[in-house]
């Protein structure tokens, strides 16, 4: 098994004042990949010039970028009904921009890696952070073969979880020397300040206990699972569920809460750009996704000193403190998540102890500075571009 990438290897490190990096993402909406990129770009400053292509045209996460950072957004029209024309357009764009490094993110951007393999322009670095709802439970053979072919020539395939690392090595059969495990990092200092009570409507009442989650409201996040689990909890005074996030699933989730008779105890806070402003009001953090790898939201909840109740997806169980792992439960058990929540609701001392243990673990194992240094080394990689 390859070790976590440390920036040291046989690859040539190109020394120059400013490197031009072309980032191709399926979307630049609000999400873990985009938030991580914004934080890395902000920290590394003007050492790099970033060109961002969002294939769906959504740029909501650009507001998280420091205006002083050298980031440009390149608009490109994608006609999915004309795949060959789109590939030729990608080729012309690559040839015109001539980046020092091509960085693609997830399956939705991998066609750019294909074009770059057939008509080499720049060294290729690919980031695989997980799968959508269509690949939540199985890998498609067509996609496996495509990844195996396209990523064989990438200088690095970067994954944030051991689960994805195993898939890259055993399923996609990539060269272990080119697979880099780089865990996400978190800045604990952001979570030391008090939260913003304006984000809660209504405000948290004295003695109230809040189970909360932070997630874009998409199908694969399966917030419905969390709402159903919450509906099974006995009703102590002032118990409440807070969902921070927005998206196309919201109307259906609000309807679900009404149908279960708990709409008065479920609050939709909308999108929260800085989770450290709302996490201090949570007593328990919950995650109910069908698919994750190394969710940044769980790291942030750990940094905020919260106990975690979650379904067992990706690396979540390995991320939390060992004492918290008993509350990470199988996702196919209808009752298990509710049982975890009940146990934490009933034991205040346990909640505090697990939260403190999770915070110590985040500090010891997932420091943000280490992640920044690793990405700096990745962004500096170069390699002779080979054809074929």
C-alpha positions in Angstrom: 0.0 0.0 0.0 1.5 3.4 -0.9 2.1 5.9 1.8 0.6 9.3 2.0 2.1 11.6 -0.6 5.0 13.7 0.8 6.1 15.5 -2.3 9.3 13.5 -2.6 10.0 11.3 -5.5 11.8 10.9 -8.8 9.6 13.4 -10.6 11.2 16.6 -11.7 10.2 19.7 -9.7 9.8 22.6 -12.1 11.1 25.9 -10.5 9.3 29.0 -11.8 7.8 32.1 -10.2 4.2 31.4 -11.2 2.7 28.2 -12.5 -0.5 28.2 -14.5 -2.9 25.5 -13.3 -6.0 24.5 -15.2 -8.7 23.0 -12.9 -11.6 21.3 -14.6 -14.5 20.4 -12.3 -18.0 19.1 -13.0 -19.3 22.1 -11.0 -18.0 25.0 -8.9 -21.0 25.0 -6.7 -20.9 24.6 -2.9 -19.3 21.3 -2.0 -16.4 19.7 -0.2 -14.1 19.6 -3.3 -14.7 23.3 -4.1 -14.4 24.4 -0.5 -11.1 22.6 -0.1 -9.8 24.1 -3.4 -10.7 27.6 -2.2 -8.9 27.2 1.1 -5.8 25.8 -0.6 -5.8 28.6 -3.2 -6.3 31.2 -0.5 -3.4 29.9 1.6 -0.9 29.4 -1.2 -1.7 32.9 -2.5 -0.2 34.2 -5.8 2.4 31.5 -6.1 0.1 29.9 -8.6 -2.3 31.2 -11.3 -5.5 29.2 -11.3 -7.8 28.8 -14.3 -11.1 27.2 -13.3 -13.6 25.6 -15.7 -16.9 24.5 -14.2 -18.6 22.3 -16.8 -22.1 23.0 -15.6 -21.5 26.8 -15.4 -22.2 27.0 -11.7 -19.8 29.2 -9.8 -21.4 29.6 -6.4 -18.2 28.7 -4.5 -16.2 31.6 -6.0 -17.4 33.8 -3.1 -15.1 31.7 -0.8 -12.0 32.8 -2.8 -9.8 35.7 -1.5 -10.0 38.5 -4.2 -6.2 38.8 -4.0 -5.7 35.2 -5.3 -4.9 34.9 -9.0 -8.0 32.9 -10.1 -9.7 33.2 -13.4 -12.9 31.5 -14.6 -13.0 30.2 -18.1 -16.4 29.7 -19.7 -16.9 26.8 -22.0 -20.1 25.5 -23.6 -20.7 21.8 -23.3 -23.2 20.1 -25.6 -23.7 16.7 -24.2 -25.6 15.6 -27.3 -22.4 16.1 -29.4 -19.6 14.3 -27.5 -17.1 14.3 -30.3 -17.5 18.1 -30.9 -17.1 18.6 -27.1 -13.9 16.6 -27.0 -12.5 18.7 -29.9 -13.5 21.8 -28.1 -11.7 20.6 -25.0 -8.6 20.0 -27.1 -8.7 23.5 -28.6 -9.1 25.0 -25.1 -6.2 23.0 -23.7 -4.0 24.0 -26.7 -5.0 27.6 -26.3 -4.4 27.9 -22.5 -1.2 25.8 -22.4 -1.3 25.2 -18.7 1.7 23.9 -16.8 -0.6 21.3 -15.1 -4.0 19.9 -15.9 -6.0 19.1 -12.8 -9.3 17.2 -13.2 -11.8 16.4 -10.5 -14.0 13.3 -10.3 -15.6 11.3 -13.1 -17.4 14.3 -14.6 -14.2 15.9 -15.7 -12.3 12.8 -16.8 -12.9 13.4 -20.5 -10.3 16.2 -20.3 -7.8 13.6 -19.2 -8.8 11.5 -22.2 -8.2 14.4 -24.6 -4.9 15.2 -22.9 -3.8 11.5 -23.2 -4.5 11.4 -26.9 -3.1 14.8 -27.7 -0.7 15.5 -24.8 -0.5 19.2 -23.7 0.3 19.2 -20.0 1.1 16.8 -17.1 -2.2 15.5 -15.7 -3.1 15.4 -12.0 -6.5 13.8 -11.2 -8.4 14.2 -7.9 -11.0 11.5 -7.1 -13.1 12.4 -4.1 -16.0 10.0 -4.4 -19.0 9.0 -6.3 -22.5 10.3 -7.0 -25.7 8.5 -6.2 -25.4 6.3 -9.4 -22.1 4.8 -8.1 -23.0 4.8 -4.4 -23.1 1.0 -4.1 -21.2 -0.4 -7.1 -18.7 0.5 -9.8 -19.8 0.5 -13.4 -17.5 -1.7 -15.6 -17.5 1.0 -18.4 -16.2 3.6 -15.9 -13.7 1.3 -14.4 -12.2 0.6 -17.7 -12.2 4.2 -18.7 -10.5 5.2 -15.4 -8.0 2.4 -15.9 -7.1 3.7 -19.4 -7.1 7.4 -18.8 -5.5 7.5 -15.4 -2.7 5.2 -16.3 -0.8 8.2 -17.6 -1.7 10.7 -14.9 1.4 11.7 -12.9 -0.7 11.4 -9.7 -4.2 10.2 -8.8 -5.0 11.9 -5.5 -7.6 10.4 -3.1 -8.6 11.6 0.4 -9.6 8.2 1.8 -8.2 4.7 2.3 -11.4 3.4 0.8 -10.8 5.2 -2.5 -7.1 4.3 -2.4 -8.1 0.6 -2.2 -10.5 1.1 -5.2 -7.8 2.9 -7.2 -5.3 0.1 -6.6 -7.5 -3.0 -6.7 -10.4 -2.1 -9.0 -8.9 0.5 -11.3 -5.4 -1.3 -11.1 -3.4 1.9 -11.1 0.3 2.0 -10.4 0.8 2.3 -6.7 3.6 4.8 -7.3 1.2 7.2 -8.9 -1.7 6.9 -6.3 -1.4 9.5 -3.5 -3.5 9.3 -0.3 -3.9 12.9 0.9 -6.4 13.2 3.8 -8.4 16.4 4.1 -7.2 18.8 6.8 -9.1 21.2 9.1 -8.1 24.4 10.9 -9.1 24.0 14.5 -8.7 27.8 15.2 -11.8 28.5 13.1 -13.9 26.6 15.5 -12.7 28.3 18.7 -15.0 31.3 18.4 -18.7 31.4 19.4 -21.2 30.8 16.7 -23.7 33.2 15.1 -27.2 32.8 16.7 -28.8 34.6 13.7 -28.3 31.4 11.7 -30.8 29.5 13.9 -34.5 30.3 13.5 -35.9 30.1 16.0 -32.9 30.7 18.3 -31.7 27.9 20.5 -33.7 27.9 23.8 -32.1 27.3 27.2 -31.8 23.6 27.8 -32.6 22.7 24.2 -30.7 19.8 22.6 -29.9 20.1 18.9 -29.0 17.3 16.5 -27.5 18.9 13.4 -26.1 18.2 10.0 -24.4 20.3 7.3 -24.8 19.1 3.7 -25.9 20.2 0.3 -29.4 18.8 -0.2 -28.7 16.3 -2.9 -30.0 12.8 -3.3 -26.8 11.0 -2.3 -26.7 12.9 1.0 -30.0 11.1 1.9 -31.2 13.6 4.5 -34.5 11.8 4.4 -32.7 8.9 6.3 -31.8 11.4 9.1 -35.3 12.9 9.2 -36.8 9.4 9.6 -34.3 8.5 12.3 -35.1 11.7 14.2 -38.8 10.9 14.0 -38.2 7.6 15.9 -36.6 9.4 18.8 -38.6 9.7 22.1 -39.5 13.4 22.5 -37.6 14.9 25.4 -38.3 18.6 26.0 -36.9 20.9 23.3 -35.2 18.2 21.1 -34.6 19.6 17.7 -33.1 18.7 14.3 -31.3 21.5 12.4 -30.4 20.9 8.7 -27.8 23.4 7.4 -27.7 23.3 3.6 -29.8 23.9 0.5 -30.5 22.3 -2.8 -33.1 20.7 -5.0 -34.1 18.1 -2.4 -35.3 20.7 0.1 -39.1 20.8 -0.9 -39.3 17.0 -0.7 -37.5 16.9 2.7 -39.8 19.6 4.1 -42.7 17.6 2.9 -41.3 14.4 4.6 -41.0 16.2 7.9 -44.6 17.3 7.7 -45.8 13.9 6.8 -44.0 12.4 9.8 -45.6 15.0 12.1 -42.2 16.6 13.2 -42.1 19.7 11.0 -42.3 21.9 14.1 -39.1 20.3 15.4 -37.1 20.3 12.2 -35.4 23.5 11.1 -33.9 24.2 7.6 -31.2 26.8 8.1 -30.4 27.1 4.4 -26.8 27.3 3.0 -24.2 28.2 5.6 -20.9 29.3 3.9 -18.9 29.1 7.2 -19.9 26.0 9.2 -18.0 27.2 12.2 -20.8 29.8 12.7 -23.5 27.2 13.3 -21.7 24.1 14.6 -21.2 25.5 18.1 -25.0 25.3 18.6 -25.1 21.6 17.8 -24.9 19.0 20.6 -24.7 16.0 18.2 -23.5 16.0 14.5 -25.3 13.5 12.3 -24.3 12.2 8.8 -26.8 10.1 6.8 -25.2 9.9 3.3 -25.4 7.0 0.9 -21.9 7.7 -0.2 -18.9 9.6 1.2 -15.2 9.2 1.3 -13.6 11.6 3.8 -16.3 14.1 4.4 -15.0 17.6 5.3 -18.2 18.2 7.4 -17.3 15.3 9.7 -13.8 16.8 10.2 -15.3 20.2 10.9 -17.7 18.7 13.5 -14.8 16.9 15.1 -12.9 20.3 15.2 -15.9 21.8 16.8 -15.8 19.2 19.6 -18.9 17.3 18.7 -19.9 13.6 19.0 -20.7 12.0 15.7 -23.7 9.7 14.8 -23.3 8.5 11.2 -23.8 5.7 8.8 -20.7 3.7 7.9 -19.6 5.1 4.6 -16.1 5.7 3.2 -13.6 6.5 6.0 -16.0 8.0 8.5 -15.5 5.2 11.1 -11.7 5.5 10.8 -11.8 9.3 11.0 -13.5 9.6 14.4 -12.0 8.8 17.7 -12.1 5.0 18.5 -14.5 5.7 21.4 -16.9 7.2 18.9 -16.8 4.3 16.4 -19.7 2.5 18.1 -22.0 5.3 16.9 -21.1 4.8 13.2 -23.6 2.2 12.0 -24.5 0.2 8.9 -26.4 2.3 6.4 -28.7 -0.5 5.5 -30.2 -0.8 9.0 -33.3 1.3 9.2 -33.1 1.5 13.0 -29.4 1.8 13.7 -28.9 5.5 13.2 -31.9 6.3 15.4 -30.4 4.0 18.1 -27.1 5.9 18.0 -28.9 9.2 18.3 -31.0 8.0 21.2 -27.9 6.8 23.1 -26.2 10.2 22.6 -29.3 12.2 23.5 -29.7 10.4 26.8 -26.0 10.8 28.0 -24.7 14.3 28.3 -21.4 13.3 29.8 -20.8 10.8 27.0 -21.5 13.5 24.4 -18.9 15.9 26.0 -16.3 13.1 26.3 -16.7 12.0 22.7 -16.6 15.6 21.5 -13.4 16.3 23.3 -11.8 13.1 22.0 -12.8 13.9 18.4 -11.3 17.3 18.7 -8.0 15.9 19.9 -8.0 13.4 17.1 -8.7 16.1 14.5 -5.8 18.1 15.9 -3.4 15.2 15.9 -4.2 13.5 12.6 -5.8 16.0 10.3 -4.0 19.3 10.6 -4.7 21.8 7.8 -1.1 23.0 7.5 0.0 19.5 6.4 -2.6 19.4 3.7 -1.6 22.8 2.4 2.1 21.7 2.2 1.2 18.5 0.4 -0.9 20.4 -2.2 1.8 22.9 -2.7 4.1 20.0 -3.6 1.5 18.4 -5.9 0.9 21.7 -7.7 4.7 21.9 -8.3 5.0 18.5 -9.9 5.9 18.3 -13.6 6.8 15.4 -15.9 7.7 15.1 -19.5 4.5 14.8 -21.5 4.4 11.5 -23.4 2.2 10.7 -26.3 0.3 7.4 -26.8 
